[in-house]
């Protein structure tokens, strides 16, 4: 099951809810292929394999477990800041280890039951491909079921559930089970960040996730 849209929406939470952690991002280059001529830069579409763990070694997510790499646009705020900053100047085939402080991750709130508050995140990443095409998915339109250009809590809730639960009846992984258990909290965290005028809805202008200017 593709989790790109879910991760893009969750990145909204991490983008502005950073805690008081002031430690710096640590980037370790594990291996680099020979003959690297093209390196990643802001605006590129990166396709990554990754495994994410906490300080205690608990694995909270892995694209390897799903056998499906993750694609996003670097520097566009579609992922946590630690990724946007730690995956620049990377070669296809290169592997890195990232240690991301909570200030560049999910901050003082965490992400439901999956990421605890003030968590330092550890990622082992591998760059699979670099592309130059912007994402075509308009997440706002996909969430906006009644097409009124406003996102309600119910619409965000239903969208997240559809993205998390496999449509083919496949077994749900443990990390997704944890997300489902903390589903209501995730919705509220998204609204705390995105609903800037606090009217109970997220407008197209307020929404900072993947969208097109044309509605």
ZIZIUR-V963464 format. One record per run of one state. SS is the DSSP state (H for helix, E for strand, C for the rest). FROM is the first residue (numbers start at 0). TO is the last residue. Records with the same first field share a line. If there is no record, write none. Layout:
# ZIZIUR-V963464
SS = FROM-TO ; FROM-TO
This chain:
# ZIZIUR-V963464
C = 0-2 ; 16-24 ; 31-37 ; 39-43 ; 53-57 ; 66-68 ; 73-79 ; 86-89 ; 91-93 ; 100-100 ; 104-109 ; 111-113 ; 115-119 ; 131-137 ; 143-148 ; 151-151 ; 164-172 ; 181-181 ; 194-200 ; 203-214
H = 3-15 ; 62-65 ; 80-85 ; 101-103 ; 138-142 ; 152-163 ; 173-180 ; 182-193
E = 25-30 ; 38-38 ; 44-52 ; 58-61 ; 69-72 ; 90-90 ; 94-99 ; 110-110 ; 114-114 ; 120-130 ; 149-150 ; 201-202
